[in-house]
Amino acid sequence: MNTSSSPFGRLNVGNSFAGLPGDFYTALPTQPLVRPRLLHANPQVAHMLGLSTADLASPGFLDVVAGNQPLPGGMTLAAVYSGHQFGVWAGQLGDGRAHLLGEIITDQGPFELQLKGSGMTPYSRRGDGRAVVRSSVREYLAAEAMAGLSIPTTRSLALVVADDPIYRESVETAAVVARVSPSFVRFGSFEHWANHPEHLKALLEYVVQRFYPQCAKALPTDDALGGANPLQNMALKFLGEVVRRSARLVADWQTVGFCHGVMNTDNMSVLGLTLDYGPYGFMDAFQVNHICNHTDTHGRYAWNVQPSVMNWNLYRLASALTGLDIEPDALKAQLQEFEPVFLQAYRANLVRKFGLTYWDEDTDAQLVDDWWRLLHTQSADFTLSFRYLAQAPQDPALFLSLFTQPDAAQAWLAQYTARLATDDQNPEARVACMNAANPLYVLRNHLAQQAIDAALRDDATEIETLLMLLQDPFTERPGFEAYAAPAPDWARGLAVSCSS
């Protein structure tokens, strides 16, 4: 391809991951699709990368995001990693249907461009290397929904559909998501090299140099970390940073009602980003033990256990770092930060969502426990219960309409109103703060399904509408009331699973 004809050709492109030893990846081309069409491109992410809106309509843009041509200046590869899946060591995994095209260097830092669904790799195992329209639309929208909520996440650049038949439970059609992230390195990337100290060291130095440079600086306090040398101290500081980012991330998930669905260690980002949107879900009717993944028959990744699973995953990352001869007690000291950091972030989120100015140690834990119990026993809508609470002290009708037993909700509301009386905040300011913390629009399963149904007709109208709402989910828009409504009865039968 003539790079001058591609809008990517004028960008600063490379592939730093390709600078790691060759064992870390396999360099190979993507597999072209049959009659690929650009269903949607995301101007917000495009501008972040240095592309214009006009660039998105060019043939050269489609060639790259469909996998028909390489990224000019990049190097196409698939990465190897390992991981624990549903708590069991799965051994070698890797990019079985994804290709890293390269990274684009911007004023905001490097962003890797990866295609998901772009063909078989040596890590496909028994898979076909493809993704289907159904899962691709869900991933494309979910990443942007999370970004709109200010929750750390990968991003979506483009969604391509094609005519290739894909065989899952039924015959579906192929799609490719072009997704963007500073890095796609996972906990499982470190697990893969746990018994290969030189490769483990190379990966650690690569990640620290690019994303955690503060961990490479020698400080007078390093002796207290427990490492015997600079490399070990760097590893301990790195682990501490990942622990803190991961704790804050799962606190964000909990307080928007997001269930990841498949929190395997190969799906956990070392940058604390939400990664790999498979059978995820934003809760409609609240259940404390809600399971969004139909494949998760034992509820390993239910909503209420996500924090403990994240902590367990961090222990697996720490275990991999013992390959650098670090004392287990020194690693455990870093892991101990998870609970206090999680609780601090979780409570800070709830303070904003409940319109408070501080967390009262004497009263608020009980207030929150009673809140979750109320929502659980009455299967109240997660998103709207928080959103309607803002006006409830002055006008409770809309809030109480969400509950099958309004008397119980009224009793809790009296408890909440009494708590507000101890908080010196203007009511108008409280309502404004709550509406800025509690979204009106989230990516409910039935909304995603409507977008999927349209996409199968090559119609991106629903995707466009949802992105408009989800990229600013706190602002109410007249005429879009249906997108904020509770899930309809027909949506109760929707199921998402690991099949994609």
Secondary structure, 3 states (H helix, E strand, C coil): CCHHHCHHHHCCEECHHHHCCHHHEEECCCCCCCCCEEEEECHHHHHHHCCCCHHHHCHHHHHHHCCCCCCCCCCCEEECCEEEECCEEEEECCCCCEEEEEEEEECCEEEEEEEECCCCCCCCCCCCCCEEHHHHHHHHHHHHHHHHCCCCECEEEEEEEEEEEEECCCEEEEEEEEEEECCCCEHHHHHHCCCCHHHHHHHHHHHHHHHCHHHHCCCHHHHHHCCCCHHHHHHHHHHHHHHHHHHHHHHHHHHHCEECCCCCHHHCECCCCECCCCCCEECCECCCCCCCECCCCCCCCCHHHHHHHHHHHHHHHHHHHHHHCCCHHHHHHHHCCHHHHHHHHHHHHHHHHCCCCCCCCCCHHHHHHHHHHHHHHHCCEHHHHHHHHCCCCCCCHHHHCCCCCHHHHHHHHHHHHHHHHCCCCCHHHHHHHHHHHCCCCCCCHHHHHHHHHHHCCCCCHHHHHHHHHHCCCCCCCCCCHHHCCCCCHHHHHCCECCCC
